[in-house]
Amino acid sequence: MATECLDKKQTIDLRKKFIGPSCKVFFSHDPLKIVRARGQYMYDENGQQYLDCINNVAHVGHSHPTVVRAGTQQMELLNTNSRFLHDNLVLYAERLQATLPDPLSVCYFVNSGSEANDLALRLAWQYTGHRDVITLNNAYHGHVSSLIDISPYKFHQLSDDEHKQSVHVAPSPDVYRGKFRADHPDPALAYSDEVRDIITRAHKRGGKIAAFIAESLQSCGGQVVPPAGYFQKVAAHVRAAGGVVIADEVQVGFGRVGSHFWGFQLQGEDFVPDIVTMGKPIGNGHPMSCVVTTREVAQAFMAAGMEYFNTFGGNPVSCAIGLAVLDVIQNEDLQGNALRVGAHLSRLLGGLKETHPLVGDVRGPGLFVGVELVRDRVKLTPATAEAQEVIYKLKEQHVLLSADGPHRNVLKIKPPMCFSREDAERVVEKIHLVLSEIETALNMSMPSPVHLENGKNKSKLPEENGVQGKESHIKDIRT
């Protein structure tokens, strides 16, 4: 077994010398050097334990013995090109399909979520014969060129001239700070009508819709949970225009939402995407991913005449690991754990909202929870610097959390699925202490008794009562 042979400073110096400068690390102000991990815990070079609330990649827990053993045993026997017959490939495809609605029956194995989403676009373009793609604002679908084009989370930094004219951006279906909020009589209809209008405008310009692609729950976009019925209504518009619907499950699949195995199933049994992409948790950190689609889409892809193969996608070791992950999810009832512990976590976080003015919203199912921090609950002023302070202060308390969203003000809690009630209580207690310290520094307090109108807090908040402009002890955003 390899051991750490460099001190932390040497590791940092070599990284700066040989690794691309745009390859960022967590806590770049004071990065961690992690040398081992087990379950929901990670350990630095000094043996310090950290509770991991970041890694939805280590889905069933870091270094899970069942997963490690499956990969090791298969690697000792064979790992080779997937163009040879091997039972692991077909057995895994059969197990995976059993978790999905029947129309989704054909698998293509690849190596990352980015590869999966790129292939999904190719399938859509070939099946429909169209090119235009509708994506959601703040979406992120991967790092390859075709996906940067459909990821506003990334391409918002580009000029208008650099945006693909065939890519159309629909509003994120965010009922907290979006265009249509929780007090709207039918936000699902209103947001889906935005997609309908995009299709109409695209057709007037001569465009034809190939696909609508969306994360079943937006992650980088700020842990956004679409209103019920949204995807059904969008799918009706997209399919009427000759397009297909792609559900990106890379962040939220494999039981993380608790009540269902897949995030898109939260919308109801009457919604079935045409293509589903998956990655990250599928191999518990092993590079593996998959695209699952209908027989009709797959046949159209084959009819193009271009052979498709992926040297490593679906190799025997990857599929052995994938099978082990499914075994662990089932045998350890991790989907049930996500439901139970996630509900407990959300209840505790909801309590923070009652006592901390910085907590604007708590949302998300299972172990996919977001806490949006705001300086003003009426204006929804993003508490960006405060969110960064929270994650750094939590790191000092040996809890690892990240912040994301378009304003980087949403605390993201997406830990390994073995996360326990005690872990949830520890995290919430630490967040409570850190928020208390920050709010004291900002001279913030909960507003006086509220008057609610259309579901919104109409009372004056601390900033409106003379606190605005007061010097804060909060440090600048650290990047």
N, C-alpha and C positions, 0 to 999 in steps of 0.2 A: 504494500500500500504506500502510495506517495505521501510524504509528509511536507509540512510547510517549512521551506528552507530559507525564506527571506523574511526580514522584519517588515513591518507595515510600510515604513518610509521607502524601503527598497522597492516594494511592490508598486507603490504609487509612482515612484520615479520611473520605473520600467514601463508602466502603463502610459505615462505621459510621453515617453520616448517612442514607443512602438505601436500604440493603439490610437486609432483615429480620434482627433479631439472632439468630434461631435458625438462620440459614444459616451453617453452620460452614465453616471452611477447614482445610486440612491444616496441621499444626504451628502451631496458633493462638498458642502462646507466642512464636513468632518466624516468622510466615508468609513463604512464598516468593512473590516476584513473578516469574512465568514469562512470558517474552515471545515465545519461539519454541521449536520442538522439531523433531527429525528422527530417525527410526529409534527407537532405545531411549534417546535422550538429550534432555534438556530444558535450557533455558538461561534464566538470570535476567537482570534488566535490566543487570547488570554484565558479562554474557557468560560467567558461570561455568557450566560444564557439570555436570549431574547425571545419574547413571545411574538411569533410571526403572524401578523394580520394582513400581509401583503400578498403572499404567494398562493394565488389560485392555480398556479402551475403544479405545485406539489399537492395535487388534489386530495389524495387519500392520506397524505402525511409524508413528510420527508423521509427518505430511506426506508420506506415500508418493507419489512422483511419478505413478505409474499411477492411483492413486485420485483425486488432485487433478486430474489431466488429464481423467479421465472426467467428474467433476462439473462442471468448468469448461466443457468442450466442450458438454455437454448443456444447461447453464444458458444458454449463448450461443444455443442453438437454441430451447428451449422448457422451461418448467416450468409446469404447470397442474394443475387439479383432476383427480383420478384417475377421475372419471366420464366423461372422454373416453377413447376408445380410444388406446392407445399400446403399441408393441411391447415397450418396456423392462419393463413390468409382467409380461406373460405370459412373456417370455423369462427373467426373473429367477425367477419362480415355478417354471418348468420346471427350471431349474438347481438351485434350492434343494431341490425335491422329490426330485431324483435323489440327494441325500445322505441321504435318510431311508428307512425301511422303507415298502414300498408302501402299507399301509393309511393312512398319513399323507399325504394327497394334496390337501387343500384349504387354500388360504392366505388369510389376512386380514392386510392390511398396515396397520400403525399407526405411531406415532412414538416410542414409548419402551417400555421393559420394563414400566413400570407400566400403560400402556395395554394392553399385550399380556396381562398377567395379569388385569386387570379384564375384558377381553373373554372370556378363557378361563373365568372364573367365570360370565359370562352364558351362554356356550355350554353349560356343564355344567348350570346351573339349568334352561335351556330343554329340553335333551335328556332329562334325567332326571325333570323335574317335582318334584324335591326341593330342599331349601334348605341342609341341614347340610353343613358343610365340615370336613374333618380336615386339620390342618396339623401341622408339627413344632415342637417347642420350639426356641427361638432362631432361628426362620426369619424371613427378611425377603423380602417379595415386591413391595414398592413403596410409593409415598407417597400414593396416592389413598385415599379413605375406605374403600372396600371392601377394600383390601389391608392397611391398618393393622389392620383387624378380624381378619385372618388372619396377622399378623406379630408373634409374641410378642417378637421382638427389639425391637419398638417398644411393643406394648401392655402389656408386663409392668409398665410404670410406672403403669398405670391401676388403679383399684379394681375389685374383683370385680363391683360393680354396673354398671360401664361395659363389661364384656366381653359380647360377643354370645353368647347362650345357644345359638345354632346353630353356633358355632365350637368345635371340640374339638381339644385339643392332645395329640399323641402324643409320647413321649420321642424326642429326637434319637438316631438310631442310631449313637452315638458309642462305639466300642469301646475308647477310651483312658480317658475319665473318666465315661462314661455308666453307666446302670443295669446293663447287661450288657457285660462287657469282653472283651478278647481271649482271656482264659483260660476263658470260657464255652464249653461244648461246641457250642452252636449259637446264636450271637447273632442271626443273621438271623431264625431262628424265634422267638426270645424277643421281639425287638422287634416283629415282625409280629403276634405274639399280643397285644401291647399295643393295636395298632390294631383287631384283632378284638374285644377287650373293650370298646373305646370304642364300636364299632358296636353291640354288644349293649346297652350302657347307654343309648345314644341312642335305640334302638328302644323300650326300656322307657319312656322319657319321651315317646314319640310322635314322635320325630324320624326323618327319612329322609335318608340320606346322598346328597348330590349329587356330591361330589368329594373325593378325597384329592389335595392339592397338595404338592409337595416340590421343592426344588432337587436336581438330580441329584447334586451335591456341595454341601453347605452352605458358603457363603462367610462371610457376616457371623457365622454361628453358630460359626465357628472352624475352617474348612477341614476339615470332617468328611466322611470317606469311608465310606459305608454298607457293611456286610458284603455279600459276594456272595450273591445270592439274596433279599435283603431286599425289593426292589421287586416281584419276581414273587409272593412270598407275600402282600404287602400288596395287590397288584392282585387276587388271587383273592378276598380278603375283601371288598374294596370293590365289585368287580363283582357278587359274589353278593348284595350289599346294594342293587344297582341304581345304583351310582355309577360315576363315571369317574375315571381317573388323569391328573393334569396334571403334566408334567415341566417345571420351570422351568429353562431352559438359558441364561438371561440372562447369567450370569457365566461359564459353563464351556463353551459351545458353540463350534463352528467350529474343531475340531481342537486345542483347548488341552490336552486330556488326552493327546494324542500318539498313543496306540494306536488311538483311534477319533475320528471326526468329532464325535460327540455324547457328552456325559457319561453319559447313560442307557445307552448301549451297553456301558459297562463291566460292567453286570450280566449281559450275555449276550444272544444272539440271540433267546431265548425271551421277552424282555421288550420290549413295544412299548406306549408310553403311548397314551392316547386323544387327548390334546391336548399339544402341545409349544409352549412360548413361548420367544421369543428376542429379544435386544436388544443393547445395548452394542456388541460386536464386529461386529455385522452390517454396520454402516456406517462402521467405523473412526473413530468420533467424530461422524459425521453422524447427526442424529436420525432413526432408522429402526428399526423392529422388526416382528415378525411373529408370528402365531398359525397353527399348522398343525394340522389335525385330520382326522378321517375323513369320508368322504362321508356316513355316517349321521348324525353329529353336525351337520354343516353343513345337511343337509336338514331336520332338526328345528328348527334355528335359523331357517331360512327359513319354515317352516310357521307360526311364531308370527305372521307377517303384518307384522312391523315391519321396514321397510327399513333396511339397514345401509349407511352409507357413511362414509368418513373423508376429509375434504378434502385433507389432505396425505399420508395413508398411501398408499404405492406410487406417489408422483408420479414423473415421468420422471427427475428429477435423483437422487432417492433410489435408484431402481432401477439407474441407470447406475453409481452409486457401489457399490451392492451387488454388481453383476456384476464390477466391478473388484476388489473385495475377494476374491471367489471366485477370480478369475484369479490374483491374487498368491499366495493360499494354495497354489494348485496349482503355478504356475510356479516359485515359490521354495521349494517343498517345506516349507512352514512347519509342517505337521502332523508331518512327519518330524523337523524341527528341534526341535519341542517334545518329541518322544519321546527324541531323543538328548541334547539339552542338559538336559532335565528329569531324565533318569536320572543324568547326571553331577552335576547340582546336588544331587540327593537323596543320592548317594554321599558327596559332600563334606560335606553337612549331617549325614549319619549319623556321619561322623568327628568332628564337633563333639560329638555326643552321648557319644562315648567319652571325651572329655577335659573336658567342661564340665558340672558338676553342675546348672546352671540349665536345661540342655536336657532336657526330659522326653520329648518325642516329636517325630518328624519324619514327616510323612505327606503324601500327595497325589500324583496322577499328573501326568506331563508338566510343564507350566509353571503348575501350580496347587498350590503347595506351602505347607504350614503348619509352623511350628516352635513347639511349645508350651513355654513357659518355666514352670518350677515351682521353688519353694523347697525342696520335699521330694518326692522321687520315690516315696515310699511313700504319704504322705498326699495327694499331688498338690496341695499348697498353691499356688495361682496366684501367679506372680511378676509381678503387674500393674505395680507401680512400675518394676520392672526392665525390663519390655517397653517401657514408655514411654521409659525412659532409653536403651534400645538404639536406638529409632527417631530420637531426637533426636541421639544421638552419631553415628549413621550419616549423618544430614543434614549434620553438620559435616564428615563425610568425603566429602560429595557423592554419597551413595547414598540414594535415596528409597524408604522402606519404610513400611508401616503395620502396626498391631496391632489385632486384633479378637477376636471370640469373646465369650461371656457374661461372661468375667472380664477381657477386653481384654489377654490374656496370650499370644495366638497371633500370631506374626509371619507376615504374609501376603506371599507372593512370587508375583505374577501379572503379570509384565512383558509388554511387546509381544513378539509371537512371533518377532521377529528377534533376540532375546536370544541371545548367543553363549556358548560354553564359557569364553572369557576373561572375559565379564561374570559368569558364575556363579562363577568362581574369585575374582574381585575382591570380589563380595558376601560370599562365605563367609569370605574372609580378613579383611574389615572386621568382620564379625560376631564372628569369633574374637578379634580385638583388643579389641573393646568388651566382650565377655563376660569376657575375662580381667581387664580393669580393674574391672568391676563385682564379680566374684567375689573379687578381692583386697580391695576395699573391704568386702565382706561377710564376709571371712575364711572363704570357702567353698572346699572341696576335694572331689575325688572320694572316694566312700566306699572303705573298705578292701575286700579281696576279698569278693565277694557270695555269698550263699546264695539260690538261686532256689527259690521255691515257687509253683506254679501260675502261672509266668510273671512273678511280681512280685519286685521287689528287696526282700529282707527284712533287709538290713543297716541299721545305723543311719547316718543321714545327718548332715551337719554340724550342723543345727539341734538334733538330738537329742543331740549330743555336747557340748553346752554353748555353742554359738554363739548359740542363741536368746536374744533380748533384747539382744545386743550392738548398739551404736549403728552404724547404717549411714551411709555417705557418699552413698547413693543419694538423689536428690532426690525430693520428693513427685510424685505423678502430675500431669502438666501437661495442662490441658484448654483 
